[in-house]
Each structure stands twice: as C-alpha cells, then as structure tokens.
Amino acid sequence: MNEQAGKTVLITGASSGIGKSFAQLLAAEGANLILVARREERLKEIASELATAYSISVEVIAKDLGQAGSAQALYDEVQRRGLSVDTLINNAGIGKQGDYLDESLESHHQVMQLNVISLNDLTYLFAQDMVAKGSGNILLVASIASFMPIPKFATYAATKAYVLTLGESLAAELKDKGVTVTTLCPGGTLTEFMENSGQQIDGLRNLAMMSSDQVAQEGLTALQKGKRVIVPGWLYKFSIAGLRLVPRRLQAVFGQMATD
C-alpha cells in the first residue's frame, strides 16, 4: 500500500463499515482522501480524526449516490475543488432481504441506482481522467453474491454480478493504458449492511464473519498487486472455488441457505 502515499483516493460509502476501514488504512499509509457518503457530520468526524492523526488532506463531500444524477454531480464537485483522483474505491452499496415481489419497484430501483448506475458512472468518469494521464487504480466492491443466484436477495445478487463482470472486463480493457481495475468480493462482514439488509447473524454464522478491517486490507493488498479479483478469507475462497463445480440450480439452494 505504500505506493498510495501522497496520492489522492476517493472512497464512496466512507462513513462506516468497509469504506471507513479503507479510509483508516489508507490514511495510515499517507494517502490523501476524498470521503463520500450521505452522513455529512459522520464524515466530518472521521475526516478530522484522520487528518489530525496522520497529517493528511481529507476532503468531505456529502452525496446520496442512490439518487439519479448523483455520480455526475459528485464528479463535477471534485473538478470544482481542483482535485485529481489517483485511486477510486467504489464501495457504496445496499441490499434488502425479502421476496422479490414483496419489495416495491422503487426499492428495487434504489438498489440498482446505487449498486450499478452510480458505480458505473463514477467508474466511467474517473477512468477517463486516469487514462488521459496514463495512470490510476480502481477498486470495485462486489460480493460473493456476484458468483451465484440468491433467492430473497435477487436484485442485490444481480447488481453484484454486474459489478464483477464490469470489473473483469475493464481490467482487460485498461491494462495497457496504465489503469488497474480490481474487484473485491467479500463474504459475510461485520458492518451496518447486515442490520440494514434485514439479515440476522447468529449461531455458527458468526464464525464465518470477517471484520471490515480484514476485508479492506485484503482489498488494498490485491489492488497494489494488480489482481483482477479478490475473495477475502480462506473460507470464502474455498467456497467459491467449490461453487464452480455445482450446477446453477443447486447454487440457488446454497445461496438461500447462506442468507436464511
């Protein structure tokens, strides 16, 4: 991660969970940060703590990326402030557990707006700048849900499959243009996402949970090494490797078992 020292990293979803862990780890390595999330006061608290502790520059941009046009508005604000982004970490995302037809269309659209459209647009806008200067790094946060159908998380799993496919495609497209693209696919992680999505974590499932710091650390290490895809944790690595041998019909069964 030392190669991020002195560079500017933009992190979405930076107010908690994996996004906050990214910010803390990168700040410790001397990176300057642009923190993006809806909760401005929380971002300001984190920014103040990190700027004081590590003598770095930390910009705060409060933005709800679940709103149409928000990615362009964020990009325009970064340009207005005269900032140049060396590394983009597309981390913001949401998911809701429940039967597909029980959720409103508005709810499905919100998940797609944040997980797909805003992520796609930010990647597009900042990748253009990176290609123009011949260098840059992009980290897309997907999920192990990217690899399988998951009943009761249908829209979320579909959006994360998009993120993985986008990341792998761009890694091949941009490799000769000085830009690396890494897709991080975490399994169960102890963050606010679990509570907000409606999942209950108890019993043996607690043993499989990773901390946000562990996940962020593996993601940044993979980014530094130029890896295209990283699944954090040996349990999840073995699970995804074994999943490739299972018919898609049975994958849906396993996917539901993992979230029930």
C-alpha positions as CSV (number, residue, x, y, z in Angstrom):
1,M,0.0,0.0,0.0
2,N,3.0,2.4,0.3
3,E,2.5,3.3,-3.4
4,Q,-0.7,5.2,-2.3
5,A,1.3,7.6,-0.1
6,G,0.9,11.2,-1.2
7,K,-1.8,10.2,-3.7
8,T,-5.5,11.1,-3.6
9,V,-8.0,8.4,-3.1
10,L,-11.8,8.8,-3.4
11,I,-13.9,6.4,-1.3
12,T,-17.6,6.1,-1.5
13,G,-19.6,4.8,1.4
14,A,-16.9,6.0,3.6
15,S,-18.9,6.8,6.8
16,S,-18.9,3.2,8.1
17,G,-18.0,-0.4,7.6
18,I,-15.6,-1.4,4.9
19,G,-15.5,2.2,3.5
20,K,-14.4,3.6,6.8
21,S,-11.8,0.8,7.1
22,F,-10.4,1.8,3.7
23,A,-10.1,5.4,4.9
24,Q,-8.3,4.5,8.1
25,L,-5.8,2.1,6.4
26,L,-5.0,4.5,3.5
27,A,-4.6,7.4,5.9
28,A,-2.1,5.4,7.9
29,E,-0.1,5.0,4.7
30,G,-0.1,8.7,3.9
31,A,-2.8,8.9,1.2
32,N,-4.9,12.0,0.9
33,L,-8.6,11.2,0.9
34,I,-11.9,12.3,-0.5
35,L,-14.6,10.8,1.6
36,V,-18.1,10.4,0.2
37,A,-21.4,9.3,1.9
38,R,-24.8,10.7,2.8
39,R,-24.0,11.4,6.5
40,E,-22.0,14.6,6.4
41,E,-21.5,15.0,10.1
42,R,-20.2,11.5,10.4
43,L,-17.8,12.1,7.5
44,K,-16.5,15.3,9.1
45,E,-15.8,13.4,12.4
46,I,-13.8,10.8,10.5
47,A,-12.0,13.4,8.4
48,S,-11.0,15.4,11.5
49,E,-9.7,12.3,13.2
50,L,-7.6,11.1,10.2
51,A,-6.3,14.5,9.3
52,T,-5.1,15.1,12.8
53,A,-3.6,11.6,13.3
54,Y,-1.8,11.3,10.0
55,S,-1.2,14.9,8.8
56,I,-3.0,14.3,5.5
57,S,-5.5,16.2,3.5
58,V,-9.1,14.9,3.8
59,E,-12.0,16.3,1.8
60,V,-15.6,15.6,2.6
61,I,-18.4,15.5,0.0
62,A,-21.8,14.6,1.3
63,K,-23.7,12.9,-1.5
64,D,-26.5,10.4,-1.7
65,L,-25.4,8.2,-4.6
66,G,-28.8,6.4,-4.5
67,Q,-30.2,9.4,-6.4
68,A,-30.3,9.8,-10.2
69,G,-27.6,12.1,-11.5
70,S,-25.6,12.0,-8.2
71,A,-22.5,10.4,-9.8
72,Q,-22.1,13.2,-12.3
73,A,-22.7,15.8,-9.5
74,L,-20.0,14.2,-7.4
75,Y,-17.5,14.2,-10.3
76,D,-18.3,17.8,-11.1
77,E,-17.8,18.8,-7.4
78,V,-14.4,17.0,-7.4
79,Q,-13.4,19.0,-10.5
80,R,-14.7,22.3,-9.0
81,R,-12.4,21.7,-6.0
82,G,-9.5,21.2,-8.3
83,L,-8.8,17.7,-7.1
84,S,-7.2,14.9,-9.2
85,V,-8.2,11.3,-8.2
86,D,-5.4,8.7,-8.4
87,T,-7.4,5.9,-6.9
88,L,-11.2,5.4,-7.0
89,I,-12.8,3.0,-4.4
90,N,-16.4,2.3,-5.4
91,N,-17.6,0.9,-2.1
92,A,-21.1,2.3,-1.6
93,G,-23.9,-0.3,-1.9
94,I,-27.1,-1.6,-0.4
95,G,-29.1,-4.7,-0.3
96,K,-32.5,-5.8,1.0
97,Q,-33.5,-9.3,2.0
98,G,-37.0,-10.4,1.1
99,D,-39.2,-11.9,-1.5
100,Y,-38.7,-10.2,-4.9
101,L,-42.4,-9.4,-5.4
102,D,-42.9,-8.2,-1.8
103,E,-40.5,-5.3,-2.4
104,S,-41.7,-2.2,-4.3
105,L,-40.3,-1.2,-7.7
106,E,-39.0,1.9,-6.0
107,S,-37.0,-0.3,-3.6
108,H,-35.5,-2.4,-6.4
109,H,-34.7,0.8,-8.4
110,Q,-32.9,2.3,-5.4
111,V,-30.6,-0.8,-5.1
112,M,-29.9,-0.7,-8.8
113,Q,-29.2,3.0,-8.8
114,L,-26.6,2.8,-6.1
115,N,-25.1,-0.6,-6.8
116,V,-25.0,-0.3,-10.6
117,I,-25.7,3.0,-12.1
118,S,-23.8,5.3,-9.8
119,L,-20.9,2.8,-9.6
120,N,-20.8,2.5,-13.4
121,D,-21.0,6.3,-13.9
122,L,-18.2,7.1,-11.4
123,T,-16.0,4.4,-12.9
124,Y,-16.6,5.8,-16.4
125,L,-16.0,9.4,-15.4
126,F,-12.8,8.9,-13.3
127,A,-11.4,6.2,-15.6
128,Q,-11.4,8.7,-18.5
129,D,-9.2,11.0,-16.4
130,M,-6.9,8.2,-15.4
131,V,-6.5,7.0,-19.0
132,A,-5.7,10.6,-20.1
133,K,-2.8,10.8,-17.6
134,G,-1.7,7.2,-18.1
135,S,-2.1,6.0,-14.5
136,G,-4.7,5.2,-11.9
137,N,-6.3,2.4,-9.8
138,I,-9.9,1.4,-9.5
139,L,-11.3,-0.9,-6.8
140,L,-14.9,-2.0,-7.2
141,V,-16.6,-3.6,-4.2
142,A,-18.8,-6.5,-5.3
143,S,-19.7,-9.6,-3.1
144,I,-19.6,-13.4,-3.1
145,A,-23.2,-12.9,-4.2
146,S,-21.6,-12.0,-7.6
147,F,-21.0,-15.7,-8.2
148,M,-24.4,-17.2,-7.6
149,P,-28.2,-16.6,-7.7
150,I,-29.6,-15.8,-4.2
151,P,-33.3,-16.1,-3.6
152,K,-34.6,-13.4,-1.3
153,F,-31.6,-11.3,-2.4
154,A,-32.4,-11.4,-6.1
155,T,-31.8,-7.8,-7.1
156,Y,-28.8,-7.4,-4.8
157,A,-27.1,-10.5,-6.2
158,A,-27.9,-9.4,-9.8
159,T,-26.3,-6.0,-9.2
160,K,-23.2,-7.5,-7.7
161,A,-22.9,-9.9,-10.7
162,Y,-22.8,-6.8,-12.8
163,V,-20.1,-5.2,-10.7
164,L,-17.9,-8.3,-11.1
165,T,-18.4,-8.6,-14.8
166,L,-17.7,-4.9,-15.3
167,G,-14.6,-5.1,-13.2
168,E,-13.1,-8.1,-15.0
169,S,-14.0,-6.6,-18.4
170,L,-12.4,-3.2,-17.6
171,A,-9.3,-4.9,-16.1
172,A,-8.6,-6.4,-19.5
173,E,-9.6,-3.2,-21.4
174,L,-7.5,-0.8,-19.4
175,K,-4.4,-2.8,-18.5
176,D,-2.4,-1.4,-21.4
177,K,-3.5,2.2,-20.6
178,G,-1.9,2.4,-17.2
179,V,-5.1,1.8,-15.2
180,T,-5.6,-1.3,-13.0
181,V,-9.1,-2.5,-12.0
182,T,-9.6,-4.8,-9.0
183,T,-12.9,-6.3,-7.9
184,L,-13.3,-7.1,-4.2
185,C,-15.9,-9.8,-3.4
186,P,-16.4,-10.1,0.3
187,G,-18.4,-12.7,2.1
188,G,-20.1,-12.1,5.5
189,T,-18.6,-8.9,7.0
190,L,-19.5,-7.3,10.3
191,T,-20.9,-4.0,9.2
192,E,-24.1,-2.0,9.3
193,F,-25.1,-3.7,6.0
194,M,-26.2,-6.8,7.8
195,E,-28.7,-5.0,10.0
196,N,-29.8,-2.7,7.3
197,S,-30.4,-5.5,4.8
198,G,-32.6,-7.4,7.3
199,Q,-30.2,-10.3,8.0
200,Q,-29.9,-12.0,11.4
201,I,-26.4,-13.2,12.2
202,D,-26.3,-15.8,15.0
203,G,-25.1,-19.2,15.8
204,L,-22.5,-20.8,13.5
205,R,-22.8,-18.0,11.0
206,N,-20.9,-15.7,13.5
207,L,-17.8,-17.9,13.0
208,A,-17.8,-17.1,9.2
209,M,-18.0,-13.3,9.7
210,M,-14.9,-11.2,8.8
211,S,-14.1,-7.7,10.2
212,S,-14.3,-4.7,7.9
213,D,-10.6,-4.1,8.5
214,Q,-9.7,-7.6,7.3
215,V,-11.7,-7.2,4.1
216,A,-10.4,-3.7,3.4
217,Q,-6.8,-4.9,4.0
218,E,-7.1,-7.8,1.6
219,G,-8.7,-5.5,-1.0
220,L,-5.9,-2.9,-0.8
221,T,-3.2,-5.6,-1.0
222,A,-4.9,-7.0,-4.1
223,L,-5.1,-3.5,-5.6
224,Q,-1.4,-2.9,-5.0
225,K,-0.5,-6.3,-6.7
226,G,-2.8,-5.5,-9.6
227,K,-5.0,-8.5,-9.1
228,R,-8.3,-8.6,-11.0
229,V,-10.5,-10.3,-8.5
230,I,-10.0,-11.0,-4.8
231,V,-12.3,-13.0,-2.5
232,P,-11.1,-12.3,1.1
233,G,-10.8,-15.1,3.6
234,W,-9.8,-18.7,3.0
235,L,-13.3,-20.0,3.9
236,Y,-14.9,-17.9,1.2
237,K,-12.1,-18.6,-1.3
238,F,-12.7,-22.4,-0.9
239,S,-16.4,-21.9,-1.0
240,I,-16.4,-20.0,-4.3
241,A,-13.9,-22.4,-5.8
242,G,-16.1,-25.3,-4.9
243,L,-19.2,-23.5,-6.1
244,R,-17.9,-23.6,-9.7
245,L,-18.4,-27.4,-9.7
246,V,-22.1,-27.1,-8.6
247,P,-25.0,-26.7,-11.2
248,R,-26.6,-23.3,-11.2
249,R,-29.9,-24.8,-10.0
250,L,-28.2,-26.0,-6.8
251,Q,-26.2,-22.8,-6.4
252,A,-29.5,-21.0,-5.8
253,V,-30.3,-23.5,-3.0
254,F,-26.9,-22.9,-1.4
255,G,-27.3,-19.1,-1.8
256,Q,-30.6,-19.1,0.1
257,M,-29.2,-21.3,2.8
258,A,-26.3,-18.8,3.3
259,T,-28.7,-15.9,3.9
260,D,-31.6,-17.6,5.8
